[in-house]
Amino acid sequence: MNQKGNIGITTENIFPVIKKFLYSDHEIFLREIVSNAVDATQKLKTLAMKGEFKGELGDLTVRVSIDKEAGTLTISDRGIGMTAEEIDRYINQIAFSGANDFLEKYKEDAAAIIGHFGLGFYSSFMVADRVDILTHSYREESHGVKWTCDGSPAFEISDCEKEDRGTDIVLHISEDCKEFLEKNKIQELLRKYCRFLPIEIAFGKKTEWKDGKEVDTDKDNIINDPNPLWTKQPSSLKDEDYTKFYRDLYPMSDEPLFWIHLNVDYPFHLTGVLYFPRIKNNIDIHRNKIQLYCNQVFVTDQVENIVPDFLTLLHGVIDSPDIPLNVSRSYLQSDSNVKKISTYITKKVADRLQSIFKSDRKDFESKWEDLKLFIHYGMLSQEDFYEKAKNFSLFTDVKGAHFTYDEYRDLIKAQQTDKDGNLIYLYATDKEEQYTYIEAAEAKGYSVLLLDGQLDTAMVGLLEQKFEKSRFTRVDSDVIDRLIVKEEKKDTVVSEADSRNLSGIFTAELPKIDKAEFHVETAALGEEASPVMITQSEYMRRMKDMSKFQQGMSFYGEMPDMYNLVLNADHKLVKEVLEDMNQNLSEKLQPIENEIKGLEARRDALHAAQKDKKYDELTDDDKEQNKQVDEALAAQEDARKEVWANYGKQNPIVPQLIDLALLQNGLLRGEALSKFIRRSVDLIKG
């Protein structure tokens, strides 16, 4: 028999399209050819089970071999083989309808192609100048047939000497693809794509060291595990089996926390094992560790479209024949099954976490630091997951105790409800840096949470939306009496003038800190409280934290940090500064204050006379009078600031109190820190 002809497609663009568009990653040709060999072998096993093949199955190993001298890569199987008629039907007639329309419509957009088109074999032309098929059907009275094609639509079929059933695919590798004749490269690709195929695959022989060198043995080098763990019944497996499989998949990872064995037959087919890794504070390094398989053939580890984003932090394997793939089996397609599978996996994960929490809460709490980031990510990104996870998500206080949301609400509601009926959740982000503030809160009988995780800022915003009449406030965002206001604010014992002068003196002595602004105020905090405290606005700090993670909020990140420096008017040292200030500055400040009052009265009178005029209706004389008053006021205020600054320089207690507050908050650095140390030594020396 000798037959020549053209492949059943009228356009001559088929091979360029296959090479350039359908398969963006050339290396997957090996996956396609080996998968076809495995399929042919499994079909023979099925026929034997049904009694339609009565011969001996014998060795069914799929073999991959390289001949560098001949420049060929061969994939051989002992499956069902093909007759000449079957070659014509399955190889020569490309197995999709509307081929011309297909090429015209999709040649620039391979990702839009939906379904399996039987083009797997043709991926071989991405790396080969010529491909030969030598095949012998399992059918009685069949004979060897050879098909050859050089990458054009022309092909040739002839009889050949092949005694054994099955198929050999011989790829004559192109000059620009010689890497696929290297043993290490093929070993790597077989390991990646064919590691769990259900038929044994041999690539060369096992080696051993003998007389100081590595030599081949007579044992086949089987590169795959035909019966991977996820294909087995969970009841037949032990914990050691799961941890061993995890180590095989991720040899450099820590032991997993626990795992979920997936096994569903309806309304879709899905098997797999998902592991919970130990996630600390870096989301990104844990992504893309789930491997997606289709009938044990590796497809991808980019599974964002098949599972919710937060589940991409899990590790493991998902295998489903019902996930729709494009022609190259490399991209997921939108499909109703995808959503069903995603929903199923989310539910299984939530159920597993709930089960562990209920059955062994102490063990769950011990793993909370590793689970927290994953659970919070899910709650923030999936409403349905939040509804499930709120029952086992935990708060941790600064003492290390764990509480469910309901438990903690009941714990604090008596002490931490403000005068308006709002429940105030106090929290710290760093136990060491915020120690003084935590201590002050605990002295009032308050409980303080520790929220130091990567997503805790975002979680605070979510929980404020979910919890009724509740607010989260960082423990250093205000003085303790204003964190949870139980009654109307007390009037400060310091007069308005004294408060203004104290604030002016301390403001003048504050060091310049890059991207930081301070507002100085006076408050009655009690004799035992610190003389000076620094607080930071909860709103602005939270906005700046959110800007690190949320697009569209970057402008908050560029804004300076806003701090309040609060002078405790009840403290002995502040009282001493106030008394000394009044003794030494009254004569200097009084004439300035009188002048300022007179100028302010003059300005108010001018504004009252001009209130019915728009700016462009003012006369030149009106504008000149306004300018003179404003300039005179500015000059008097500058004079007052100079008096304050000169006093602050000569009173060592003022900069010392400021620097102590800055030091406590990690804001004292460089020259300011050096000055503080020298001043402290001088004060000690007396």
Order of alpha helices (4+ residues) and beta strands (2+ residues): beta-alpha-alpha-beta-beta-alpha-alpha-beta-beta-beta-beta-alpha-beta-beta-alpha-beta-beta-beta-beta-beta-alpha-alpha-alpha-alpha-beta-beta-alpha-beta-alpha-beta-alpha-beta-alpha-alpha-beta-beta-alpha-alpha-beta-alpha-alpha-alpha-alpha
